[in-house]
């Protein structure tokens, strides 16, 4: 048996929305009782974390919202971390490339070393 029947689609936003809807709560009611602005409640349900001034606001509101809905806060935070990881771009390492100025300086040093070596051998 699933401990959290609200989470049918495996995401933080769906878990929050399903829990709220199953209790018959509106966003306006939760806004009134928790003092969390409606736009932040909507952002949590839509997993739009760019709305929050910083991550601590998102986590604080998530904690309060989850507590109000009687959800497991640790599970909510796990879903939050997963959704944040999915939002981050994949970093692909690219080969290191020297800037043009550095290449020119290296070529000048090599050319000078060759000229000096030739001068040494012919003397």
Secondary structure, DSSP 8 states (H G I E B T S, - for coil): --S-TT-SSSSHHHHHHHHHHHHT--HHHHHHHH---HHHHHHHHHT-GGGSSSHHHHHHHHHHHHHHTT--HHHHHHHHHHHHHHHS-----------HHHHHHHHHHHHHHHHHHHHHHH-
